[in-house]
Amino acid sequence: MNELDLFSEPNGPDQYGQGHDPYAQGHLADERLSRGAQRQTRKKQKRKKQSGRAAVFFALAFIVALVGTGGVFGFAWLDNRLHPPDYEGGGDGNVTVQIKEGDSGSAIATTLQSHNVVKSVRAFVKVYGNEPKADKVQPGFYQMRLQMSSKAAMALLLDPKSRSGNQLIVREGIRSLELFQELQKKTGIPAAKFQAVAANTKGLGLPSYSGGKLEGYLYPGRYDINPNATPRQIIKQMVDRYNKTVADLDLEAKARRAKMTPAKVITMASLIQAEGGKTDDFPKIARVIYNRIKIGMPLQFDSTVLYILNKRTLNVREGDIERTRSSPYSTYGNKGLPPGPISNPGKDAIEAVMNPTPGEKWIYFIATDPTNQVTEFAETEAQFRVLEAKFRAWQRANPGN
């Protein structure tokens, strides 16, 4: 047999004379199996198509539902933006609300909402943005009502009558006892209750170098006093501002560089504040103090005499000086600084202590024209006597001072 016979055509003549492949029966069986598999495949494909069409239909239905729902939510969102939730009417009850310095419309709105004055921040901000007088709202405490419309709340903030009226200006150089009297007038709280706080200063946050004393550490400035605040809370507000101010000034580090304690800085600043007229004179008065201490000369400041006597006058008599000479606060009977502040100084006086006018040899000064806050300085006693004569002339022209 030729080897090629092994590869003869399947349909060619064979031993049976029929040209038939001896494996034809197997192929037929395979074909039948193949057709069955194809039918199964077609059925599966049909089912997949049906399932696919159902999935597409379901997906479309879901998208339609989602879009429809989104439209509802979208409309609600848009309506909420255009017409934010708001109360109606003028409200009732009352609540005290503080508007702080520099508060924006949204900050005011947040404060009002947190106190249940208005229903939403957006509603008030919308009214605030459309109010031409919105910038006229002043910092302070306001008596508001609960659950007011934003429009009614805005109107109340612009009404001066709604303000609590407890805004207080603490003057630079004011003494604590004077301040307590002013607080009594402003708040109706007896001055004795503020004096009780001064007698027990624990918890007020006073610096350790204060020795637990309030004098010198009630920082001057404008205060909005909560009408519901206690005397201790009011005093603490002033001590807190002192602490913040001296921290900003880096007082303790600067005092160390000047070889002073912070307590002496504040004590000296209180003298400068009490003696000075214009702030331009503060560094000059600081120079006089340093010069006198250097040569061992008593300061001889009338302001310390008046502090001991709790008086305010420009006419300090010899008898006043002698009567107070034994007090540790007397700068006539003692050299150097008194044991503590005699007033509550401001920032300019504090800075003057650490930045005295350089080079000058002044050891005297006097206010020759207190009406116009004119203070003059001298190096010698003879020069001082000339300036003193000018002051006496002013006194004669202004009796009663």
C-alpha positions in Angstrom: 0.0 0.0 0.0 1.2 3.4 -0.8 1.6 5.6 2.2 -0.5 8.1 0.4 -3.4 5.7 0.4 -3.7 6.5 4.1 -4.6 10.0 3.1 -7.0 9.1 0.2 -10.2 11.2 -0.3 -12.9 10.2 2.2 -15.5 9.9 -0.6 -13.3 8.1 -3.0 -13.7 4.4 -3.9 -13.0 2.0 -1.0 -13.1 -1.6 -0.2 -16.9 -1.5 -0.1 -17.1 0.0 -3.6 -19.2 2.8 -2.2 -16.7 5.5 -1.8 -18.0 5.8 1.8 -15.9 6.9 4.8 -15.8 4.1 7.4 -16.2 6.8 10.1 -19.3 8.3 8.5 -21.6 6.9 11.2 -19.6 8.8 13.9 -19.8 12.0 11.9 -23.5 11.7 11.6 -23.8 11.2 15.3 -21.6 14.2 15.8 -23.8 16.3 13.5 -26.9 15.2 15.4 -25.2 16.2 18.7 -24.1 19.5 17.1 -27.6 20.4 15.9 -28.9 19.6 19.4 -26.3 21.9 20.9 -27.1 24.6 18.5 -30.8 24.3 19.3 -29.9 24.6 23.0 -27.7 27.6 22.2 -30.4 29.2 20.2 -32.9 28.7 23.1 -30.4 30.2 25.6 -29.8 33.1 23.2 -33.5 33.6 22.9 -33.9 33.6 26.7 -31.0 36.0 27.0 -32.6 38.3 24.4 -35.8 38.2 26.3 -34.0 38.8 29.6 -32.0 41.6 28.0 -35.2 43.2 26.7 -36.8 42.9 30.1 -33.6 44.4 31.7 -33.7 47.3 29.3 -37.4 47.8 29.9 -36.8 47.7 33.7 -33.8 50.1 33.4 -35.9 52.5 31.3 -38.7 52.3 33.8 -36.2 53.0 36.6 -34.7 56.0 34.9 -38.1 57.4 34.2 -39.1 56.9 37.8 -35.7 58.4 38.9 -36.1 61.4 36.7 -39.6 61.9 37.9 -38.5 61.7 41.5 -35.5 63.9 40.8 -37.8 66.4 39.3 -39.9 66.4 42.5 -36.8 66.8 44.6 -35.3 69.3 42.3 -38.4 71.4 42.4 -38.5 71.1 46.2 -34.8 72.1 46.4 -35.4 75.1 44.1 -38.5 76.2 46.0 -36.5 75.9 49.2 -33.8 78.1 47.8 -36.3 80.7 46.4 -38.6 80.5 49.4 -36.5 79.4 52.4 -38.3 78.3 55.6 -39.5 81.3 57.6 -41.8 82.0 60.6 -44.7 84.3 60.1 -45.6 87.4 62.2 -43.8 89.2 64.9 -43.2 86.3 67.3 -43.8 86.3 71.0 -41.8 85.9 74.3 -38.4 87.4 74.5 -34.8 86.5 74.3 -31.5 88.5 74.6 -29.3 88.3 71.5 -25.8 89.7 71.1 -24.6 91.1 67.8 -20.8 91.3 67.8 -18.5 93.9 66.3 -18.0 93.1 62.6 -20.7 90.5 62.3 -21.8 89.8 58.7 -25.4 89.2 57.7 -24.9 85.4 57.7 -23.2 85.6 61.2 -26.2 87.6 62.5 -28.6 85.1 60.9 -26.8 82.2 62.5 -27.0 83.9 65.9 -30.7 84.6 65.5 -31.4 81.0 64.3 -29.5 79.5 67.2 -31.7 81.5 69.6 -34.9 80.4 67.7 -35.6 84.0 66.7 -35.7 83.1 62.9 -36.4 79.8 61.4 -33.6 79.6 58.8 -30.3 81.4 58.1 -31.2 81.7 54.4 -34.5 83.4 55.0 -32.9 86.1 57.1 -29.9 86.5 54.8 -32.3 87.1 51.9 -34.1 89.8 53.9 -30.8 91.3 55.1 -29.5 91.4 51.5 -32.5 93.4 50.4 -32.5 95.8 53.3 -30.8 99.2 52.4 -30.2 100.0 56.0 -28.7 96.6 57.0 -25.3 98.2 57.6 -26.9 100.3 60.3 -27.2 97.4 62.7 -25.0 98.1 65.6 -23.1 95.7 67.9 -24.7 95.1 71.2 -27.4 93.2 73.0 -30.9 93.2 71.6 -34.2 92.2 73.2 -35.7 90.0 70.4 -38.8 87.8 70.3 -39.0 84.1 69.6 -40.1 82.7 66.2 -40.2 86.0 64.3 -40.4 86.3 60.6 -37.1 87.4 59.1 -38.6 90.7 58.0 -39.9 91.4 61.6 -36.5 90.4 63.1 -34.7 92.8 60.7 -37.0 95.6 61.6 -36.4 95.0 65.3 -32.6 95.1 64.9 -32.9 98.5 63.2 -35.1 99.8 66.1 -32.9 101.6 68.7 -35.6 100.8 71.3 -34.8 97.1 71.0 -31.2 97.5 72.2 -30.6 96.8 75.8 -28.8 100.1 76.3 -26.1 98.5 78.4 -23.2 99.7 76.3 -20.4 101.0 78.5 -17.3 103.0 77.7 -14.5 102.3 80.3 -12.3 105.3 80.2 -8.6 105.1 80.2 -7.3 106.0 83.6 -10.6 105.3 85.4 -10.2 103.8 88.9 -12.0 100.7 89.9 -14.2 102.4 92.5 -15.3 104.9 89.9 -16.0 102.1 87.4 -18.2 100.3 89.9 -20.3 103.4 90.3 -20.7 103.7 86.6 -21.7 100.1 86.4 -24.3 100.6 89.0 -25.9 103.4 86.9 -25.7 101.4 83.8 -26.9 98.0 85.0 -28.8 98.8 88.2 -26.6 96.4 90.1 -25.4 98.0 93.4 -21.7 99.0 93.3 -21.3 97.0 96.5 -21.7 93.8 94.5 -18.9 94.8 92.2 -16.8 95.6 95.3 -17.5 92.1 96.6 -16.1 90.7 93.4 -13.0 92.9 93.9 -12.6 91.4 97.3 -12.7 87.8 96.0 -11.1 87.7 92.6 -10.6 84.0 92.4 -11.7 82.6 89.0 -11.5 85.9 87.1 -8.4 85.0 85.2 -6.2 87.7 86.6 -2.5 87.4 85.8 -0.4 86.0 88.6 1.6 89.2 88.9 -1.6 91.2 89.8 -1.5 89.9 93.3 -5.2 89.2 93.1 -6.0 92.9 92.7 -8.4 94.3 90.1 -6.9 97.9 89.9 -4.9 98.2 86.7 -6.4 95.1 85.1 -9.8 96.2 84.1 -9.0 97.1 80.5 -10.5 100.3 79.1 -12.7 100.2 76.0 -16.2 99.8 74.8 -18.2 97.0 76.3 -21.6 95.6 75.4 -22.9 94.3 78.7 -25.4 91.4 78.7 -28.4 92.7 80.8 -28.6 89.2 82.3 -24.9 89.0 83.3 -23.7 88.8 86.9 -21.2 91.3 88.4 -18.6 88.6 88.2 -19.2 87.9 84.5 -19.1 91.7 83.7 -15.8 92.1 85.6 -14.3 88.9 84.0 -15.2 90.4 80.5 -12.8 93.3 81.3 -10.1 91.1 82.7 -10.3 88.9 79.6 -9.7 91.9 77.4 -6.7 92.9 79.5 -5.2 89.5 79.1 -5.7 89.5 75.3 -4.3 93.0 74.9 -1.1 92.3 76.9 -0.6 89.0 75.1 -0.8 90.8 71.8 1.7 93.4 73.1 4.0 90.5 74.3 4.2 92.4 77.6 6.0 89.8 79.7 8.9 89.4 77.2 9.2 93.2 76.7 9.1 93.7 80.5 12.0 91.3 80.9 14.0 93.1 78.2 13.4 96.3 80.1 14.5 94.6 83.3 11.0 95.2 84.9 8.3 92.9 86.1 4.9 93.1 84.3 3.4 94.4 87.5 5.8 97.4 87.6 5.0 98.1 84.0 1.3 98.3 84.7 1.9 100.3 87.8 4.1 102.8 86.0 1.6 102.9 83.1 -1.2 103.8 85.5 0.8 106.8 86.8 1.5 108.0 83.2 -2.2 107.6 82.4 -3.3 109.5 85.4 -0.7 112.3 84.9 -0.8 112.7 81.2 -3.1 114.7 78.9 -2.3 113.9 75.3 -0.9 110.5 74.4 2.1 112.3 72.8 3.2 113.3 76.3 3.2 109.7 77.6 6.7 108.8 76.6 7.9 112.1 78.0 6.4 111.5 81.4 7.9 108.0 81.3 11.3 109.6 80.8 10.7 111.9 83.8 9.9 108.8 86.0 13.0 107.0 84.9 15.1 110.1 85.5 13.8 110.6 89.0 14.1 107.0 90.0 17.7 107.0 88.7 18.7 109.9 90.9 16.7 108.7 93.9 14.3 111.5 93.8 10.7 110.9 94.9 8.2 111.1 92.1 5.9 113.5 94.0 2.9 112.9 91.8 -0.4 114.5 92.9 -2.3 111.7 91.2 -1.2 109.3 94.0 -2.5 111.7 96.6 -5.8 111.9 94.9 -5.9 108.1 94.6 -5.5 107.7 98.3 -8.2 110.3 99.0 -10.4 108.9 96.2 -10.8 112.5 94.8 -10.6 114.2 91.4 -9.3 117.7 91.5 -6.5 119.8 90.1 -6.2 121.7 93.4 -4.1 119.5 95.6 -3.2 121.3 98.8 -0.3 120.9 101.1 -2.6 119.4 103.7 -3.6 116.7 101.3 0.0 115.8 100.7 0.8 115.6 104.4 -2.3 113.7 105.3 -1.5 110.9 102.8 2.3 110.9 103.3 2.3 107.7 105.4 0.4 105.7 102.8 2.5 103.2 100.8 0.9 104.8 97.7 2.2 108.2 98.5 4.9 109.2 96.1 5.8 112.1 98.4 6.5 110.0 101.4 8.2 107.1 99.4 10.7 106.8 96.6 10.1 104.8 93.5 6.8 103.4 92.2 3.8 102.8 94.5 3.0 99.1 95.4 0.4 98.8 92.7 -1.5 100.6 89.9 -3.6 103.7 90.8 -5.8 103.5 87.7 -6.6 101.3 84.7 -4.2 102.3 81.9 -4.7 101.8 78.2 -2.4 100.6 75.5 -0.5 103.9 74.8 0.5 104.3 78.4 1.6 100.7 78.7 3.8 101.1 75.5 5.2 104.4 76.8 6.7 102.6 79.8 8.9 100.5 77.5 9.5 103.3 75.0 10.3 106.5 76.9 11.5 109.5 75.1 15.3 109.0 74.7 18.1 111.3 75.8 16.1 114.0 77.7 17.1 115.1 81.2 13.7 116.3 82.3 12.8 115.8 86.0 9.8 118.1 86.1 6.6 118.5 84.2 3.3 120.3 84.8 0.0 120.8 82.9 0.2 124.5 82.2 -3.1 124.5 80.3 -5.3 121.6 81.4 -8.2 122.9 79.3 -6.2 122.2 76.1 -4.2 119.4 77.6 -0.9 121.3 77.4 1.9 119.7 79.4 5.4 121.3 79.6 8.7 119.7 80.8 11.7 121.1 82.6 15.2 120.0 83.6 15.7 122.4 86.6 13.7 123.6 89.5 14.0 127.2 88.2 12.4 126.2 84.9 9.7 124.4 86.8 8.8 127.5 88.8 8.2 129.4 85.6 5.9 126.6 84.4 4.2 126.5 87.8 3.4 130.2 87.5 1.7 129.5 84.2 -0.5 126.8 85.8 -1.5 129.2 88.6 -2.5 131.7 86.1 -4.7 129.1 84.4 -6.2 128.3 87.8 -7.1 131.9 88.4 -8.8 132.1 85.0 -10.7 128.9 85.7 -11.9 129.0 89.3 -13.5 125.9 90.8 -11.0 123.5 89.1 
